[in-house]
């Protein structure tokens, strides 16, 4: 008697569980799960979004690597990532350490640094486009007024365009990492610093032997997140340079956007999307394995 | 080794300066130095926004005058008027669209995610862990990878160029489920067990015990979902074509590239896009900052 009643209860609980899950899982399967699977399948077809779907094996992937625009886009994205991530995290850590020195006005500083992060990339891209205008922009007018007769044309210069996009992107997002680092610094127990002081350690030695090791889990997470974010770079490039001058700032996402939504080569564009996924997948894998190896808890 | 020596040398140089300074003043000087650095960086953050605000009230010819006139001598509302009363690219309309999409998406996400999270965290059912693993798996795949199939799907549903194209895919976010599940797990089971003994059904436990306990998490999730929707550009760029349905980010970009407009109007547009978000941020700073540590994955 008893066990029968219980299984009835269990059945009721299972039904309740599915009812709770239902509204979300329908949308999840349709809008999240299906597109993930479909992205891989479409990448092996020559589909243009309408008409018959024809599989063409790996030919999209082979074509991808024979196109120099894709290779340049891939190279530019790596350039962006390598240029942005280490510099941004170093600045964030430095500022977080300064903010952690029990100074007054912490909240005001933190809010200031965080302001660009909450603003839209589109809006701040327009602001920087105006500030960096080669002839009328206040930045170049200022440089001229202090004696640089021939300042670079920033976004219009093949060599300067990418570094400019990188600096602007650091300006936009470092506030986030400051907040995360600051939270991490506040969890380091003060007795570790006291012990180091007793041992006669100076400020640099404390940083090197207490702060940095204690922060490795957070640094590791920040590196992974910033790197994944950097591979998705699109808005600022699309607004400020449209990938130019020439192809100097064309990135992977922009290449996907162009081939899919301007040339309507859905199959081919999906292949480049899969490459982007593989890069992100490898980074994530690295995170799981690295967490065990390098992180001191 | 050489490197280490160099560091040591630099240190001793640093120590020498330090020794010359009266110990009483050392603390004060280092505090002042810290503030100086923080203020300079703070100004780097603030100045572009101040320039934007100031330019948005200026005539085109005055914007690029140098030295910069921070407070316009002849302030004008012309830029704002022209983008608000523009027939084709009406910023009032963009505002309404962005607001509508962000609010509906946030509400739908909170409802569906908080319910699904309850099932994952507090109920037993066959296949639970496998389904949850499926949710986690899609977290790794960014929108940029799935946007092509998603576009084809939305097109097949005849939703392209409607607000639903932006609302629906965001309403069932796996990340929201993941985040809320973590919070639910932190609520002791004794609470819901006690309620069960009192004869409460699962829906009442969810609504009257679980939800009130995770209010801060829901506030954080709402703020970030809203913000993400308001600032998003790629999704509207792909899904929306007609000017009367555009969001503020897409409207601004399309307006600028179609008319090759002057910077005064662009700055009025960016001010409109950025100001509400910054105001909300200063009011609800606590939720932004606290939420960040928890909601790190979203980007």
Interface residues (C-beta under 8 A of the other chain):
Chain A: X10 X13 X14 X16 X17 X18 X20 X21 X23 X24 X25 X26 X27 X28 X30 X31 X32 X33 X34 X35 X36 X38 X39 X42 X49 X95 X98 X99 X101 X103 X105 X107 X108 X109 X110 X111 X112 X113 X114 X115 X116 X118 X119 X120 X121 X122 X123 X124 X126 X127 X128 X130 X131 X133 X136 X137 X138 X141 X142 X145 X171 X175 X176 X179 X180 X183 X202 X204 X221 X225 X228 X229 X232 X234 X235 X238 X239 X253 X256 X257 X260 X261 X266 X269 X270 X273 X274 X276 X277 X280 X281 X284
Chain B: X7 X11 X15 X30 X31 X34 X35 X37 X38 X41 X42 X44 X45 X46 X48 X49 X51 X52 X55 X63 X64 X66 X67 X68 X111 X112 X113 X115 X116 X118 X119 X120 X123 X124 X125 X126 X128 X131 X134 X135 X137 X138 X140 X141 X142 X144 X145 X146 X147 X148 X149 X150 X151 X152 X153 X155 X168 X169 X171 X172 X173 X174 X177 X202 X203 X206 X227 X230 X231 X233 X234 X237 X238 X248 X249 X252 X253 X256 X263 X266 X267 X269 X270 X273 X274 X277 X278 X281 X282 X285 X288 X289 X292 X293 X296 X297 X299
